[in-house]
């Protein structure tokens, strides 16, 4: 019974059939003034994030070296965690466009 209503373009909510409406809204880059500037600013923010990840990897390597050479295992473990976190951050920053594109495409199929 509900499958037939859904096949006709109705959403079934509880015991009620509600017409499924598509408002037809899609993203566009010309809707607001200054969007090109915002896109440029966000693109420029990638570089400080990558630099911070490189700096964190260097600091983590130093911590790891100092911890392992001074028989301080907690300091070495802290260095390893710092390097791991910096690598994950670099992956997320570098793949931000792909991540957003993937979830945007997934959301458009809902």
C-alpha positions as CSV (number, residue, x, y, z in Angstrom):
1,X,0.0,0.0,0.0
2,X,2.7,2.5,1.0
3,X,5.0,1.4,-2.0
4,X,2.2,2.3,-4.4
5,X,1.9,5.8,-2.9
6,X,5.6,6.3,-3.0
7,X,5.7,5.2,-6.6
8,X,3.2,7.9,-7.4
9,X,5.4,10.6,-6.0
10,X,4.0,10.7,-2.5
11,X,5.9,10.5,0.8
12,X,4.2,8.4,3.4
13,X,4.3,10.1,6.9
14,X,2.6,7.9,9.5
15,X,-0.8,7.0,8.0
16,X,-0.9,10.1,5.8
17,X,0.2,10.6,2.2
18,X,2.0,13.9,1.6
19,X,2.9,15.0,-1.9
20,X,6.7,15.0,-2.4
21,X,7.7,18.5,-3.4
22,X,11.1,19.5,-4.8
23,X,11.7,23.2,-4.3
24,X,14.3,23.2,-7.1
25,X,17.0,25.1,-5.2
26,X,20.5,24.5,-6.4
27,X,23.8,26.1,-5.4
28,X,25.1,28.9,-7.7
29,X,28.1,31.1,-7.6
30,X,26.4,34.3,-8.8
31,X,23.7,34.7,-6.2
32,X,25.5,37.0,-3.8
33,X,28.1,39.7,-4.4
34,X,31.6,39.0,-3.1
35,X,31.4,35.2,-3.5
36,X,34.5,35.2,-5.7
37,X,36.4,37.1,-2.9
38,X,35.3,34.6,-0.3
39,X,36.3,31.7,-2.5
40,X,39.8,33.3,-2.9
41,X,40.1,33.9,0.8
42,X,39.2,30.3,1.7
43,X,41.6,29.0,-1.0
44,X,44.4,31.2,0.6
45,X,43.7,29.6,4.0
46,X,44.9,26.2,2.7
47,X,48.6,27.2,2.8
48,X,48.8,28.2,6.5
49,X,47.1,24.9,7.4
50,X,49.6,23.0,5.4
51,X,52.5,25.0,6.9
52,X,51.1,24.3,10.4
53,X,51.0,20.5,9.6
54,X,54.6,20.6,8.4
55,X,55.6,22.5,11.5
56,X,53.8,20.0,13.7
57,X,55.5,17.1,12.0
58,X,58.9,18.7,12.7
59,X,58.0,19.3,16.3
60,X,56.7,15.8,16.7
61,X,59.9,14.3,15.2
62,X,62.0,16.4,17.6
63,X,59.9,15.2,20.5
64,X,60.1,11.6,19.3
65,X,63.9,11.9,19.0
66,X,64.4,13.5,22.4
67,X,62.1,11.0,24.1
68,X,63.8,8.0,22.6
69,X,67.3,9.2,23.1
70,X,66.7,10.2,26.8
71,X,64.9,7.0,27.8
72,X,61.6,9.0,28.3
73,X,59.0,6.8,26.6
74,X,56.1,9.2,27.3
75,X,57.9,12.0,25.4
76,X,58.5,9.7,22.5
77,X,54.9,8.6,22.5
78,X,53.8,12.3,22.5
79,X,56.0,12.9,19.5
80,X,54.5,10.0,17.6
81,X,50.9,11.2,18.4
82,X,51.9,14.7,17.2
83,X,53.2,13.3,13.9
84,X,50.1,11.2,13.4
85,X,47.7,14.1,14.2
86,X,49.6,16.4,11.8
87,X,49.4,13.8,9.0
88,X,45.7,13.4,9.5
89,X,45.3,17.2,9.5
90,X,47.2,17.4,6.3
91,X,45.1,14.7,4.7
92,X,41.9,16.5,5.7
93,X,43.2,19.9,4.5
94,X,44.5,18.6,1.2
95,X,41.3,16.6,0.6
96,X,38.9,19.2,1.7
97,X,37.5,19.9,-1.8
98,X,37.1,16.1,-2.5
99,X,35.5,15.6,0.9
100,X,32.9,18.4,0.5
101,X,32.3,17.3,-3.2
102,X,31.6,13.7,-2.1
103,X,29.2,14.6,0.6
104,X,27.5,17.3,-1.5
105,X,27.0,14.6,-4.3
106,X,25.7,12.2,-1.7
107,X,23.3,14.7,-0.3
108,X,21.9,15.6,-3.7
109,X,20.7,12.0,-4.1
110,X,18.6,12.1,-0.9
